[in-house]
Amino acid sequence: MTSIKKIRKKRGISQRELAKRIGISAPRYNQYENNKRSLPPKIALLIAKELNITLEDIYK
């Protein structure tokens, strides 16, 4: 999930803030971003909407 991390940091949003915005815990979000847990499509869509990016951007 390094592309999510880069985009999130570029936008100045913390992991905790993004997790809060999409309705999941910060530790769970961290697991997705660091490839420790598989990212469900539903969560990927929420992240894409929140960061104003495409799903393709997430899976680069």
C-alpha positions as CSV (number, residue, x, y, z in Angstrom):
1,M,0.0,0.0,0.0
2,T,2.9,2.3,-0.5
3,S,1.0,4.4,-3.0
4,I,-1.8,5.1,-0.5
5,K,0.9,6.1,2.0
6,K,2.6,8.5,-0.4
7,I,-0.7,10.1,-1.5
8,R,-2.0,10.4,2.1
9,K,1.3,12.0,3.3
10,K,1.3,14.3,0.3
11,R,-2.2,15.5,1.3
12,G,-1.0,16.0,4.9
13,I,-3.4,13.5,6.4
14,S,-2.3,11.2,9.3
15,Q,-3.2,7.5,9.4
16,R,-5.4,8.2,12.4
17,E,-7.3,10.9,10.6
18,L,-7.9,8.9,7.4
19,A,-9.0,5.9,9.5
20,K,-11.4,8.1,11.4
21,R,-12.8,9.5,8.1
22,I,-13.5,6.1,6.6
23,G,-14.8,4.6,9.9
24,I,-12.2,2.1,10.9
25,S,-9.6,1.9,13.7
26,A,-6.1,3.4,13.2
27,P,-4.4,0.1,13.9
28,R,-6.5,-1.7,11.3
29,Y,-5.8,1.1,8.7
30,N,-2.1,0.8,9.5
31,Q,-2.3,-3.0,8.7
32,Y,-3.8,-2.2,5.3
33,E,-1.3,0.5,4.5
34,N,1.7,-1.7,5.4
35,N,0.4,-4.9,3.6
36,K,-0.1,-6.8,6.9
37,R,-3.8,-7.3,6.1
38,S,-5.6,-7.7,2.7
39,L,-7.4,-4.6,1.7
40,P,-11.1,-5.3,1.1
41,P,-12.7,-3.7,-1.9
42,K,-15.2,-1.8,0.2
43,I,-12.4,-0.2,2.3
44,A,-10.4,0.5,-0.9
45,L,-13.3,2.4,-2.3
46,L,-13.7,4.5,0.9
47,I,-10.0,5.4,0.8
48,A,-10.2,6.3,-2.9
49,K,-13.2,8.5,-2.3
50,E,-11.6,10.2,0.7
51,L,-8.3,10.9,-1.0
52,N,-10.0,11.7,-4.3
53,I,-8.1,9.1,-6.3
54,T,-9.0,6.1,-8.4
55,L,-8.9,2.5,-7.3
56,E,-6.1,2.0,-9.8
57,D,-4.1,4.5,-7.9
58,I,-4.5,2.4,-4.7
59,Y,-3.3,-0.8,-6.3
60,K,-0.2,0.6,-8.1
